[in-house]
Amino acid sequence: MREGFDLKEELHKLPDSPGVYLMHAENDEIIYVGKAVNLKRRVSSYFRKINNRGPKIEKMITLIDYFEYIVTDSELEALVLENNLIKEHRPKYNTMLKDDKSYPFMKVTVQEDFPRVLFARQMKRDGAKYFGPYTSGAAVKDTIELTKKLYGIRTCNKSLPKEIGVGRPCLYYQMKQCAAPCQGYISKEEYREKIDKLLAFLNGDYKRVIADLENKMKQRAAEYEFEEAAEYRDLIESVRHVTGSQRVVKTGGIDRDVIAMARKEEETVVSVFFVRDGKLLGREHFHVERSGSDGGEQIIETFIKQYYCGTPFIPNELLTEFAVEDQELLEHWLSEKRGGRVHIITPQKGDKYKMIDLARENARVVLSRDLEKIKREEARTIGAANELAKLLGIPKADRLEAFDISNTSGYQSVASMVVFEKGRARKNAYRKFKLRTVTGPDDYKSMEEVLTRRFTDERFDVYPDVLMMDGGKGQVNVALKVLSELKIDIPVCGMVKDDNHRTRGLFFNNEEISFPKNSEIFGMITRLQDEAHRFAITYHKQLRGKEQVHSILDDIKGVGPARRKALMQHFKDIEKIKAATVEELMEVKGMTSQVAEEIYRFFRG
């Protein structure tokens, strides 16, 4: 136990109140987060002899260095806080969803005078009508395209009726996919009729739409308007394509998610069937990283808490393969999030049980299919991160941050920071830096500025386990200098490349470490190095694209439009300017010795 942490005294201090507890390992890492109705009773249980706890939990207990806790007013508050802390810290011994998926909606802005139909990732309380969630973004886009063809509903951002008559009608009007309310070509009442038909279609009135299209197709064919008849035929096919996958099930028109699971070895898959208004819209599966002692009840309960914490839509009913212990609490929490009653049901027979059986069988199929793929991916990611930690002799290498500098002879110098967590790119943690203090092509000074900004910016609330520099000894020494000045202790590696610019090894503790080219660690380091370089180059190109007329010479002190023109007239080529001596630069019309020296230093560093 941590020095100064008296276990017996701390356990005695625990209140008989609901709350959340956090178990810490020796290096301050949070290894488990849990909630409790009674903190004293729950936390104390970890430090008593209890049989059948499972080897994984027993191992976790041996790693606990100290604990802390947060008291809440209610068990419901503890549930919400537990969810947030697990999502933030991803503790090693909590059962976790490996997948982080979001599902799209179709949004009809019925609160507007001239409503639009839009693609949405979040369901908001803004007066619009939402349809979904759908398991495929492509399906939403296909449906939006179809509704434009069927009803001429706008998708633009114009503020109507305020902007009616401003500009010309767009291409969609010419393609007969928009009724152009922006031009006043359709009245508010006529447009609203189209919206009503659209809403009926999205609510499942497909047969009437197809019958109407078939009548129009036959009518055009009878009038020898075969081209228009073919257009209606294509529309009928589009409707059947969009609606064909929506299988009708016996659900009484209710919204329902059906949740079941399959386990094999250490792997678990949870399958969810999405039933909306009596139609099976789709299914999705989730890989779960589970605690070794967790049974089906705990896994399903954890899934419900973590999945519905993030999803924007909650149905009326959840059908679950296993009964959950905190059913009443979870129903209360879900009902508050939904704004209406939510029931959790564990059916034992009948049509509802058949749906559970179908979801369970799908989970088995997915698990069987993906097991080898999962193992390969874990070796490629988590396995490679563990291999790196072992190679360097450090406790862990879960979070890697790599930096790279990109410039064109010092012009528009930028830097990239890319992040890998457990061997996977975490793109929402990437950062771009535009150099502020460095003029000219000085990679060492540039890196010093970037690292100083990164480690003194309060918005970065987490440090890497290893700092990965794109380069050898020089870049590593720059990083060590910055960290030393800031009194931060983080291992630093240089990612060394060979003469062909391919990853060769790592520079660490003044030694170069090599590894087999067919190893997982080699693959991960190569991906990290390539990603840092790609991200920096992409940012640099973006900046250059915005300032295409900008000359490199404009960044040199004392060089304005007149001197820039004189330099180009004299040398004809930027490369000749870079290679020129101070004496040669002095030959340029209007040049001073001070500016000539500035130009020389800019290109020669």
NUMAR-149800 format. One record per residue (C-alpha): x, y, z; residue number from 0. Coordinates in pm, whole numbers, plus 50000, padded with zeros to 5 digits. Layout:
<kolmars>
{x=X, y=Y, z=Z, num=NUM}
...
</kolmars>
This chain:
<kolmars>
{x=50000, y=50000, z=50000, num=0}
{x=50103, y=50357, z=49930, num=1}
{x=50315, y=50522, z=50198, num=2}
{x=50089, y=50724, z=50425, num=3}
{x=49777, y=50533, z=50312, num=4}
{x=49645, y=50346, z=50617, num=5}
{x=49405, y=50085, z=50474, num=6}
{x=49226, y=50011, z=50802, num=7}
{x=49175, y=50380, z=50876, num=8}
{x=49061, y=50461, z=50519, num=9}
{x=48811, y=50173, z=50524, num=10}
{x=48679, y=50298, z=50857, num=11}
{x=48628, y=50647, z=50706, num=12}
{x=48410, y=50516, z=50422, num=13}
{x=48050, y=50641, z=50449, num=14}
{x=47735, y=50427, z=50436, num=15}
{x=47629, y=50628, z=50129, num=16}
{x=47592, y=50572, z=49756, num=17}
{x=47884, y=50673, z=49539, num=18}
{x=48166, y=50573, z=49307, num=19}
{x=48503, y=50425, z=49404, num=20}
{x=48829, y=50424, z=49203, num=21}
{x=49103, y=50165, z=49259, num=22}
{x=49456, y=50290, z=49183, num=23}
{x=49770, y=50091, z=49107, num=24}
{x=50120, y=50186, z=49224, num=25}
{x=50180, y=50426, z=48932, num=26}
{x=49851, y=50614, z=49000, num=27}
{x=49682, y=50433, z=48711, num=28}
{x=49308, y=50383, z=48767, num=29}
{x=49257, y=50008, z=48723, num=30}
{x=48891, y=49978, z=48828, num=31}
{x=48587, y=50202, z=48869, num=32}
{x=48269, y=50082, z=49041, num=33}
{x=47949, y=50218, z=49189, num=34}
{x=47794, y=50124, z=49519, num=35}
{x=47468, y=50171, z=49708, num=36}
{x=47680, y=50156, z=50022, num=37}
{x=48044, y=50257, z=49975, num=38}
{x=48164, y=50118, z=50310, num=39}
{x=48016, y=49774, z=50249, num=40}
{x=48120, y=49748, z=49883, num=41}
{x=48479, y=49875, z=49904, num=42}
{x=48551, y=49681, z=50225, num=43}
{x=48447, y=49357, z=50049, num=44}
{x=48756, y=49377, z=49824, num=45}
{x=48985, y=49343, z=50126, num=46}
{x=48809, y=49045, z=50286, num=47}
{x=48865, y=48678, z=50204, num=48}
{x=48589, y=48582, z=49959, num=49}
{x=48576, y=48263, z=49753, num=50}
{x=48487, y=48239, z=49381, num=51}
{x=48590, y=48593, z=49296, num=52}
{x=48780, y=48475, z=48990, num=53}
{x=49153, y=48494, z=48915, num=54}
{x=49134, y=48823, z=48728, num=55}
{x=48972, y=49010, z=49019, num=56}
{x=49209, y=48842, z=49267, num=57}
{x=49499, y=48966, z=49053, num=58}
{x=49351, y=49317, z=49046, num=59}
{x=49324, y=49324, z=49427, num=60}
{x=49697, y=49249, z=49459, num=61}
{x=49768, y=49557, z=49242, num=62}
{x=49559, y=49805, z=49445, num=63}
{x=49790, y=50066, z=49595, num=64}
{x=49517, y=50294, z=49725, num=65}
{x=49157, y=50388, z=49657, num=66}
{x=48950, y=50704, z=49646, num=67}
{x=48576, y=50760, z=49637, num=68}
{x=48314, y=51017, z=49542, num=69}
{x=47989, y=51037, z=49741, num=70}
{x=47669, y=51101, z=49541, num=71}
{x=47316, y=51194, z=49644, num=72}
{x=47163, y=50882, z=49489, num=73}
{x=47243, y=50550, z=49325, num=74}
{x=47125, y=50698, z=48994, num=75}
{x=47386, y=50975, z=49020, num=76}
{x=47647, y=50709, z=49102, num=77}
{x=47548, y=50514, z=48790, num=78}
{x=47591, y=50820, z=48565, num=79}
{x=47923, y=50916, z=48726, num=80}
{x=48052, y=50557, z=48702, num=81}
{x=47972, y=50557, z=48328, num=82}
{x=48153, y=50885, z=48270, num=83}
{x=48464, y=50780, z=48465, num=84}
{x=48486, y=50443, z=48289, num=85}
{x=48455, y=50613, z=47951, num=86}
{x=48723, y=50869, z=48045, num=87}
{x=48980, y=50636, z=48205, num=88}
{x=48904, y=50297, z=48039, num=89}
{x=49027, y=50100, z=48345, num=90}
{x=49202, y=49772, z=48277, num=91}
{x=48978, y=49558, z=48501, num=92}
{x=48639, y=49697, z=48397, num=93}
{x=48436, y=49514, z=48135, num=94}
{x=48453, y=49747, z=47835, num=95}
{x=48293, y=49787, z=47495, num=96}
{x=48575, y=49768, z=47242, num=97}
{x=48360, y=49936, z=46975, num=98}
{x=48279, y=50307, z=46978, num=99}
{x=48010, y=50339, z=46715, num=100}
{x=47751, y=50603, z=46643, num=101}
{x=47447, y=50557, z=46427, num=102}
{x=47295, y=50801, z=46179, num=103}
{x=46943, y=50942, z=46168, num=104}
{x=46731, y=51106, z=45905, num=105}
{x=46611, y=51446, z=46022, num=106}
{x=46308, y=51633, z=45885, num=107}
{x=46299, y=51993, z=46009, num=108}
{x=45920, y=52014, z=46047, num=109}
{x=45958, y=52317, z=46277, num=110}
{x=46065, y=52530, z=45977, num=111}
{x=45829, y=52703, z=45731, num=112}
{x=45988, y=52508, z=45445, num=113}
{x=46126, y=52190, z=45607, num=114}
{x=46444, y=52015, z=45492, num=115}
{x=46548, y=51651, z=45500, num=116}
{x=46899, y=51603, z=45644, num=117}
{x=47155, y=51346, z=45758, num=118}
{x=47214, y=51366, z=46136, num=119}
{x=47451, y=51196, z=46379, num=120}
{x=47276, y=51318, z=46693, num=121}
{x=46914, y=51332, z=46800, num=122}
{x=46835, y=51670, z=46956, num=123}
{x=46526, y=51820, z=47113, num=124}
{x=46493, y=52090, z=46847, num=125}
{x=46140, y=52030, z=46719, num=126}
{x=46253, y=51823, z=46418, num=127}
{x=46133, y=51470, z=46346, num=128}
{x=46401, y=51199, z=46354, num=129}
{x=46390, y=50860, z=46187, num=130}
{x=46629, y=50582, z=46284, num=131}
{x=46886, y=50515, z=46407, num=132}
{x=47003, y=50331, z=46096, num=133}
{x=47294, y=50087, z=46102, num=134}
{x=47429, y=50220, z=45772, num=135}
{x=47512, y=50578, z=45678, num=136}
{x=47485, y=50476, z=45313, num=137}
{x=47123, y=50367, z=45371, num=138}
{x=47037, y=50713, z=45511, num=139}
{x=47201, y=50891, z=45217, num=140}
{x=47023, y=50662, z=44966, num=141}
{x=46690, y=50736, z=45135, num=142}
{x=46752, y=51113, z=45130, num=143}
{x=46838, y=51096, z=44760, num=144}
{x=46518, y=50899, z=44699, num=145}
{x=46299, y=51147, z=44889, num=146}
{x=46439, y=51432, z=44680, num=147}
{x=46338, y=51248, z=44363, num=148}
{x=45997, y=51152, z=44499, num=149}
{x=45893, y=51478, z=44665, num=150}
{x=46138, y=51754, z=44565, num=151}
{x=46228, y=51833, z=44927, num=152}
{x=46510, y=52081, z=44973, num=153}
{x=46836, y=51997, z=45156, num=154}
{x=47002, y=52343, z=45138, num=155}
{x=47079, y=52579, z=45430, num=156}
{x=46888, y=52882, z=45301, num=157}
{x=46676, y=53064, z=45557, num=158}
{x=46324, y=53059, z=45415, num=159}
{x=46100, y=53252, z=45365, num=160}
{x=46355, y=53528, z=45448, num=161}
{x=46579, y=53445, z=45148, num=162}
{x=46309, y=53368, z=44891, num=163}
{x=46412, y=53519, z=44557, num=164}
{x=46779, y=53559, z=44654, num=165}
{x=47004, y=53413, z=44384, num=166}
{x=46906, y=53156, z=44125, num=167}
{x=46758, y=52806, z=44166, num=168}
{x=47021, y=52536, z=44223, num=169}
{x=47109, y=52235, z=44013, num=170}
{x=46865, y=52013, z=44204, num=171}
{x=46577, y=52221, z=44064, num=172}
{x=46709, y=52166, z=43711, num=173}
{x=46732, y=51790, z=43789, num=174}
{x=46370, y=51792, z=43914, num=175}
{x=46484, y=51696, z=44265, num=176}
{x=46381, y=52017, z=44441, num=177}
{x=46059, y=52219, z=44414, num=178}
{x=46265, y=52541, z=44456, num=179}
{x=46074, y=52706, z=44743, num=180}
{x=46373, y=52944, z=44753, num=181}
{x=46235, y=53102, z=44433, num=182}
{x=45871, y=53104, z=44539, num=183}
{x=45791, y=52838, z=44276, num=184}
{x=45578, y=52651, z=44530, num=185}
{x=45354, y=52784, z=44806, num=186}
{x=45401, y=52703, z=45171, num=187}
{x=45077, y=52498, z=45171, num=188}
{x=45175, y=52294, z=44863, num=189}
{x=45520, y=52231, z=45006, num=190}
{x=45368, y=52117, z=45337, num=191}
{x=45160, y=51859, z=45147, num=192}
{x=45485, y=51717, z=45008, num=193}
{x=45628, y=51704, z=45359, num=194}
{x=45321, y=51516, z=45485, num=195}
{x=45367, y=51258, z=45209, num=196}
{x=45736, y=51231, z=45294, num=197}
{x=45658, y=51169, z=45661, num=198}
{x=45402, y=50901, z=45568, num=199}
{x=45665, y=50734, z=45350, num=200}
{x=45928, y=50741, z=45626, num=201}
{x=45670, y=50602, z=45869, num=202}
{x=45631, y=50295, z=45644, num=203}
{x=45361, y=50382, z=45389, num=204}
{x=45558, y=50220, z=45106, num=205}
{x=45278, y=50032, z=44932, num=206}
{x=45085, y=50350, z=44851, num=207}
{x=45401, y=50514, z=44713, num=208}
{x=45482, y=50216, z=44490, num=209}
{x=45119, y=50193, z=44368, num=210}
{x=45121, y=50564, z=44282, num=211}
{x=45451, y=50532, z=44092, num=212}
{x=45329, y=50224, z=43904, num=213}
{x=45016, y=50410, z=43791, num=214}
{x=45227, y=50702, z=43666, num=215}
{x=45465, y=50466, z=43488, num=216}
{x=45179, y=50289, z=43308, num=217}
{x=45018, y=50622, z=43218, num=218}
{x=45343, y=50756, z=43065, num=219}
{x=45396, y=50430, z=42877, num=220}
{x=45040, y=50445, z=42737, num=221}
{x=45115, y=50799, z=42616, num=222}
{x=45438, y=50674, z=42453, num=223}
{x=45643, y=50884, z=42697, num=224}
{x=45887, y=50595, z=42741, num=225}
{x=46173, y=50804, z=42882, num=226}
{x=45955, y=50934, z=43167, num=227}
{x=45809, y=50586, z=43216, num=228}
{x=46164, y=50453, z=43260, num=229}
{x=46231, y=50722, z=43523, num=230}
{x=45928, y=50604, z=43724, num=231}
{x=46042, y=50243, z=43683, num=232}
{x=46382, y=50338, z=43829, num=233}
{x=46212, y=50520, z=44116, num=234}
{x=46008, y=50207, z=44196, num=235}
{x=46330, y=50004, z=44206, num=236}
{x=46489, y=50265, z=44435, num=237}
{x=46193, y=50249, z=44675, num=238}
{x=46212, y=49868, z=44683, num=239}
{x=46588, y=49883, z=44739, num=240}
{x=46559, y=50129, z=45029, num=241}
{x=46267, y=49951, z=45196, num=242}
{x=46341, y=49592, z=45101, num=243}
{x=46570, y=49525, z=45399, num=244}
{x=46310, y=49640, z=45650, num=245}
{x=46160, y=49310, z=45752, num=246}
{x=45829, y=49321, z=45942, num=247}
{x=45827, y=49138, z=46275, num=248}
{x=45550, y=49078, z=46529, num=249}
{x=45617, y=49359, z=46775, num=250}
{x=45290, y=49549, z=46790, num=251}
{x=45449, y=49859, z=46635, num=252}
{x=45672, y=49923, z=46936, num=253}
{x=46037, y=50043, z=46927, num=254}
{x=46256, y=49770, z=47072, num=255}
{x=46621, y=49664, z=47097, num=256}
{x=46691, y=49293, z=47132, num=257}
{x=47018, y=49215, z=47315, num=258}
{x=47192, y=48877, z=47334, num=259}
{x=47552, y=48753, z=47347, num=260}
{x=47798, y=48473, z=47275, num=261}
{x=48125, y=48383, z=47450, num=262}
{x=48425, y=48175, z=47353, num=263}
{x=48755, y=48166, z=47536, num=264}
{x=48828, y=48527, z=47642, num=265}
{x=48615, y=48684, z=47368, num=266}
{x=48256, y=48807, z=47397, num=267}
{x=48024, y=48945, z=47130, num=268}
{x=47696, y=49123, z=47207, num=269}
{x=47440, y=49142, z=46923, num=270}
{x=47165, y=49405, z=46910, num=271}
{x=46863, y=49389, z=46678, num=272}
{x=46698, y=49726, z=46612, num=273}
{x=46319, y=49705, z=46575, num=274}
{x=46145, y=50031, z=46494, num=275}
{x=45767, y=50059, z=46459, num=276}
{x=45736, y=49685, z=46398, num=277}
{x=46013, y=49667, z=46140, num=278}
{x=46352, y=49507, z=46184, num=279}
{x=46573, y=49790, z=46058, num=280}
{x=46903, y=49615, z=46112, num=281}
{x=47145, y=49460, z=46356, num=282}
{x=47484, y=49541, z=46498, num=283}
{x=47740, y=49353, z=46702, num=284}
{x=47989, y=49471, z=46962, num=285}
{x=48307, y=49310, z=47087, num=286}
{x=48340, y=49328, z=47463, num=287}
{x=48658, y=49317, z=47667, num=288}
{x=48530, y=49149, z=47981, num=289}
{x=48654, y=49094, z=48331, num=290}
{x=48728, y=48723, z=48374, num=291}
{x=48475, y=48676, z=48656, num=292}
{x=48182, y=48850, z=48487, num=293}
{x=47887, y=48632, z=48392, num=294}
{x=47617, y=48697, z=48134, num=295}
{x=47413, y=48915, z=48372, num=296}
{x=47709, y=49146, z=48443, num=297}
{x=47813, y=49167, z=48076, num=298}
{x=47462, y=49259, z=47958, num=299}
{x=47424, y=49514, z=48239, num=300}
{x=47761, y=49671, z=48157, num=301}
{x=47671, y=49679, z=47788, num=302}
{x=47341, y=49858, z=47859, num=303}
{x=47515, y=50122, z=48074, num=304}
{x=47798, y=50191, z=47830, num=305}
{x=47603, y=50166, z=47504, num=306}
{x=47295, y=50369, z=47601, num=307}
{x=47513, y=50628, z=47772, num=308}
{x=47632, y=50728, z=47425, num=309}
{x=47352, y=50645, z=47181, num=310}
{x=47108, y=50927, z=47105, num=311}
{x=46801, y=50701, z=47068, num=312}
{x=46651, y=50482, z=47340, num=313}
{x=46354, y=50256, z=47251, num=314}
{x=46048, y=50173, z=47463, num=315}
{x=46171, y=49824, z=47538, num=316}
{x=46495, y=49633, z=47579, num=317}
{x=46471, y=49256, z=47545, num=318}
{x=46771, y=49099, z=47716, num=319}
{x=46902, y=48743, z=47715, num=320}
{x=46994, y=48766, z=48086, num=321}
{x=46812, y=48946, z=48366, num=322}
{x=47010, y=49240, z=48503, num=323}
{x=47065, y=49293, z=48873, num=324}
{x=46999, y=49668, z=48876, num=325}
{x=46689, y=49647, z=48655, num=326}
{x=46483, y=49906, z=48841, num=327}
{x=46772, y=50154, z=48854, num=328}
{x=46858, y=50106, z=48486, num=329}
{x=46493, y=50148, z=48382, num=330}
{x=46478, y=50472, z=48583, num=331}
{x=46800, y=50601, z=48421, num=332}
{x=46694, y=50503, z=48067, num=333}
{x=46346, y=50653, z=48117, num=334}
{x=46499, y=50985, z=48222, num=335}
{x=46727, y=50986, z=47917, num=336}
{x=46441, y=50894, z=47681, num=337}
{x=46182, y=51123, z=47834, num=338}
{x=45937, y=50832, z=47854, num=339}
{x=45894, y=50493, z=48019, num=340}
{x=46148, y=50224, z=47927, num=341}
{x=46104, y=49856, z=48020, num=342}
{x=46377, y=49590, z=48041, num=343}
{x=46230, y=49244, z=47979, num=344}
{x=46394, y=48899, z=47985, num=345}
{x=46150, y=48676, z=47792, num=346}
{x=46134, y=48300, z=47855, num=347}
{x=45903, y=48197, z=47570, num=348}
{x=45697, y=48317, z=47275, num=349}
{x=45782, y=48557, z=46992, num=350}
{x=45999, y=48777, z=47213, num=351}
{x=46211, y=48478, z=47314, num=352}
{x=46247, y=48383, z=46946, num=353}
{x=46392, y=48730, z=46882, num=354}
{x=46643, y=48675, z=47165, num=355}
{x=46732, y=48336, z=47014, num=356}
{x=46788, y=48498, z=46674, num=357}
{x=47015, y=48767, z=46823, num=358}
{x=47210, y=48503, z=47020, num=359}
{x=47265, y=48295, z=46707, num=360}
{x=47391, y=48603, z=46521, num=361}
{x=47634, y=48672, z=46805, num=362}
{x=47764, y=48315, z=46778, num=363}
{x=47815, y=48349, z=46401, num=364}
{x=47998, y=48680, z=46437, num=365}
{x=48217, y=48548, z=46718, num=366}
{x=48309, y=48236, z=46524, num=367}
{x=48390, y=48440, z=46214, num=368}
{x=48585, y=48712, z=46393, num=369}
{x=48777, y=48521, z=46660, num=370}
{x=49093, y=48473, z=46455, num=371}
{x=49064, y=48824, z=46317, num=372}
{x=49034, y=48960, z=46672, num=373}
{x=49343, y=48770, z=46784, num=374}
{x=49543, y=48899, z=46487, num=375}
{x=49427, y=49255, z=46549, num=376}
{x=49512, y=49235, z=46920, num=377}
{x=49860, y=49105, z=46840, num=378}
{x=49900, y=49391, z=46591, num=379}
{x=49787, y=49658, z=46839, num=380}
{x=49778, y=49575, z=47212, num=381}
{x=50038, y=49299, z=47164, num=382}
{x=50274, y=49539, z=46983, num=383}
{x=50232, y=49803, z=47257, num=384}
{x=50312, y=49543, z=47526, num=385}
{x=50608, y=49423, z=47319, num=386}
{x=50741, y=49781, z=47301, num=387}
{x=50709, y=49826, z=47678, num=388}
{x=50901, y=49503, z=47734, num=389}
{x=51169, y=49603, z=47482, num=390}
{x=51222, y=49939, z=47653, num=391}
{x=51196, y=49798, z=48006, num=392}
{x=50911, y=50028, z=48110, num=393}
{x=50578, y=49945, z=48285, num=394}
{x=50357, y=50018, z=47982, num=395}
{x=50348, y=50179, z=47639, num=396}
{x=49971, y=50218, z=47601, num=397}
{x=49981, y=50581, z=47483, num=398}
{x=50240, y=50687, z=47227, num=399}
{x=50276, y=51041, z=47094, num=400}
{x=50482, y=51102, z=46782, num=401}
{x=50592, y=51440, z=46643, num=402}
{x=50711, y=51547, z=46299, num=403}
{x=50807, y=51881, z=46137, num=404}
{x=50716, y=51978, z=45781, num=405}
{x=50829, y=52286, z=45586, num=406}
{x=50960, y=52401, z=45251, num=407}
{x=51297, y=52560, z=45321, num=408}
{x=51151, y=52701, z=45640, num=409}
{x=50838, y=52842, z=45479, num=410}
{x=50515, y=52773, z=45667, num=411}
{x=50682, y=52542, z=45920, num=412}
{x=50426, y=52317, z=46087, num=413}
{x=50434, y=52019, z=46320, num=414}
{x=50210, y=51721, z=46374, num=415}
{x=50133, y=51528, z=46689, num=416}
{x=49974, y=51187, z=46636, num=417}
{x=49857, y=50956, z=46912, num=418}
{x=49841, y=50578, z=46926, num=419}
{x=49655, y=50418, z=47216, num=420}
{x=49710, y=50045, z=47268, num=421}
{x=49853, y=50023, z=46918, num=422}
{x=49563, y=50198, z=46742, num=423}
{x=49556, y=50546, z=46593, num=424}
{x=49340, y=50777, z=46805, num=425}
{x=49267, y=51046, z=46549, num=426}
{x=49052, y=51266, z=46770, num=427}
{x=49363, y=51323, z=46985, num=428}
{x=49582, y=51438, z=46692, num=429}
{x=49701, y=51798, z=46704, num=430}
{x=49849, y=52047, z=46454, num=431}
{x=50098, y=52320, z=46538, num=432}
{x=50189, y=52624, z=46329, num=433}
{x=50536, y=52744, z=46431, num=434}
{x=50535, y=53086, z=46597, num=435}
{x=50892, y=53165, z=46704, num=436}
{x=51118, y=52986, z=46456, num=437}
{x=51219, y=53145, z=46125, num=438}
{x=51388, y=52933, z=45861, num=439}
{x=51445, y=52558, z=45832, num=440}
{x=51556, y=52472, z=46186, num=441}
{x=51396, y=52140, z=46281, num=442}
{x=51556, y=52125, z=46626, num=443}
{x=51437, y=52471, z=46731, num=444}
{x=51097, y=52396, z=46575, num=445}
{x=51065, y=52075, z=46775, num=446}
{x=51171, y=52252, z=47093, num=447}
{x=50893, y=52508, z=47046, num=448}
{x=50630, y=52244, z=46968, num=449}
{x=50715, y=52018, z=47262, num=450}
{x=50724, y=52314, z=47501, num=451}
{x=50379, y=52420, z=47383, num=452}
{x=50245, y=52066, z=47408, num=453}
{x=50366, y=52008, z=47766, num=454}
{x=50272, y=52352, z=47902, num=455}
{x=49922, y=52369, z=47748, num=456}
{x=49662, y=52294, z=48018, num=457}
{x=49421, y=52158, z=47755, num=458}
{x=49641, y=51847, z=47728, num=459}
{x=49521, y=51663, z=48037, num=460}
{x=49710, y=51336, z=47980, num=461}
{x=50077, y=51255, z=47920, num=462}
{x=50208, y=50981, z=47690, num=463}
{x=50375, y=50667, z=47825, num=464}
{x=50644, y=50710, z=47557, num=465}
{x=50739, y=51012, z=47347, num=466}
{x=50831, y=50905, z=46991, num=467}
{x=51049, y=51145, z=46791, num=468}
{x=51080, y=51126, z=46414, num=469}
{x=51458, y=51107, z=46398, num=470}
{x=51762, y=50986, z=46587, num=471}
{x=51984, y=51118, z=46863, num=472}
{x=51944, y=51489, z=46779, num=473}
{x=51564, y=51494, z=46805, num=474}
{x=51571, y=51273, z=47116, num=475}
{x=51810, y=51515, z=47288, num=476}
{x=51583, y=51809, z=47204, num=477}
{x=51288, y=51627, z=47366, num=478}
{x=51491, y=51528, z=47673, num=479}
{x=51607, y=51892, z=47714, num=480}
{x=51247, y=52022, z=47705, num=481}
{x=51121, y=51755, z=47947, num=482}
{x=51411, y=51818, z=48183, num=483}
{x=51345, y=52194, z=48190, num=484}
{x=50976, y=52125, z=48262, num=485}
{x=51065, y=51858, z=48524, num=486}
{x=50862, y=51590, z=48343, num=487}
{x=50980, y=51229, z=48339, num=488}
{x=50871, y=51050, z=48020, num=489}
{x=51074, y=50792, z=47822, num=490}
{x=51182, y=50929, z=47481, num=491}
{x=51255, y=50720, z=47170, num=492}
{x=51383, y=50823, z=46830, num=493}
{x=51228, y=50642, z=46533, num=494}
{x=51534, y=50580, z=46313, num=495}
{x=51509, y=50532, z=45936, num=496}
{x=51756, y=50371, z=45696, num=497}
{x=51903, y=50524, z=45378, num=498}
{x=51586, y=50433, z=45189, num=499}
{x=51373, y=50627, z=45442, num=500}
{x=51227, y=50307, z=45590, num=501}
{x=51194, y=50238, z=45963, num=502}
{x=51510, y=50071, z=46091, num=503}
{x=51490, y=50077, z=46470, num=504}
{x=51462, y=50288, z=46784, num=505}
{x=51715, y=50517, z=46952, num=506}
{x=51666, y=50484, z=47330, num=507}
{x=51897, y=50557, z=47625, num=508}
{x=52185, y=50639, z=47384, num=509}
{x=52156, y=50305, z=47207, num=510}
{x=51997, y=50195, z=46883, num=511}
{x=51755, y=49906, z=46929, num=512}
{x=51665, y=49698, z=46627, num=513}
{x=51377, y=49453, z=46588, num=514}
{x=51279, y=49193, z=46326, num=515}
{x=51106, y=49341, z=46022, num=516}
{x=50828, y=49083, z=46043, num=517}
{x=50751, y=49161, z=46409, num=518}
{x=50433, y=49333, z=46531, num=519}
{x=50635, y=49607, z=46701, num=520}
{x=50808, y=49688, z=46370, num=521}
{x=50468, y=49720, z=46200, num=522}
{x=50330, y=49947, z=46474, num=523}
{x=50634, y=50180, z=46479, num=524}
{x=50628, y=50202, z=46098, num=525}
{x=50256, y=50293, z=46104, num=526}
{x=50316, y=50553, z=46375, num=527}
{x=50610, y=50712, z=46191, num=528}
{x=50426, y=50715, z=45858, num=529}
{x=50115, y=50862, z=46019, num=530}
{x=50311, y=51145, z=46186, num=531}
{x=50474, y=51230, z=45853, num=532}
{x=50145, y=51207, z=45659, num=533}
{x=49960, y=51429, z=45906, num=534}
{x=50232, y=51696, z=45903, num=535}
{x=50257, y=51697, z=45523, num=536}
{x=49877, y=51717, z=45487, num=537}
{x=49859, y=52019, z=45718, num=538}
{x=50147, y=52188, z=45538, num=539}
{x=49977, y=52137, z=45201, num=540}
{x=49655, y=52287, z=45339, num=541}
{x=49838, y=52600, z=45449, num=542}
{x=50025, y=52626, z=45119, num=543}
{x=49696, y=52586, z=44933, num=544}
{x=49548, y=52879, z=45124, num=545}
{x=49848, y=53098, z=45044, num=546}
{x=49949, y=52986, z=44697, num=547}
{x=50062, y=53337, z=44604, num=548}
{x=50288, y=53356, z=44910, num=549}
{x=50659, y=53342, z=44834, num=550}
{x=50917, y=53184, z=45064, num=551}
{x=51102, y=53514, z=45034, num=552}
{x=50812, y=53693, z=45209, num=553}
{x=50912, y=53528, z=45537, num=554}
{x=51259, y=53688, z=45534, num=555}
{x=51304, y=54003, z=45738, num=556}
{x=51366, y=54304, z=45513, num=557}
{x=51230, y=54143, z=45194, num=558}
{x=50913, y=54311, z=45067, num=559}
{x=50740, y=54300, z=44726, num=560}
{x=51002, y=54526, z=44559, num=561}
{x=51307, y=54330, z=44681, num=562}
{x=51135, y=53999, z=44609, num=563}
{x=51077, y=54113, z=44249, num=564}
{x=51437, y=54235, z=44219, num=565}
{x=51572, y=53902, z=44352, num=566}
{x=51367, y=53697, z=44106, num=567}
{x=51463, y=53922, z=43812, num=568}
{x=51831, y=53892, z=43900, num=569}
{x=51852, y=53516, z=43979, num=570}
{x=51550, y=53390, z=43776, num=571}
{x=51517, y=53087, z=44009, num=572}
{x=51452, y=53044, z=44383, num=573}
{x=51711, y=52763, z=44398, num=574}
{x=51983, y=53004, z=44278, num=575}
{x=51884, y=53249, z=44553, num=576}
{x=51918, y=52970, z=44811, num=577}
{x=52269, y=52889, z=44683, num=578}
{x=52387, y=53249, z=44656, num=579}
{x=52665, y=53397, z=44871, num=580}
{x=52627, y=53728, z=45054, num=581}
{x=52849, y=53892, z=44791, num=582}
{x=52630, y=53758, z=44507, num=583}
{x=52315, y=53876, z=44686, num=584}
{x=52470, y=54225, z=44720, num=585}
{x=52471, y=54252, z=44340, num=586}
{x=52089, y=54272, z=44339, num=587}
{x=51950, y=54620, z=44277, num=588}
{x=51856, y=54798, z=44602, num=589}
{x=52008, y=54526, z=44826, num=590}
{x=52172, y=54617, z=45159, num=591}
{x=52434, y=54412, z=45341, num=592}
{x=52201, y=54358, z=45636, num=593}
{x=51919, y=54212, z=45421, num=594}
{x=52168, y=54006, z=45216, num=595}
{x=52293, y=53847, z=45538, num=596}
{x=51932, y=53783, z=45652, num=597}
{x=51860, y=53601, z=45324, num=598}
{x=52181, y=53399, z=45351, num=599}
{x=52109, y=53297, z=45714, num=600}
{x=51746, y=53210, z=45631, num=601}
{x=51846, y=52947, z=45374, num=602}
{x=52166, y=52825, z=45541, num=603}
{x=52036, y=52812, z=45899, num=604}
</kolmars>
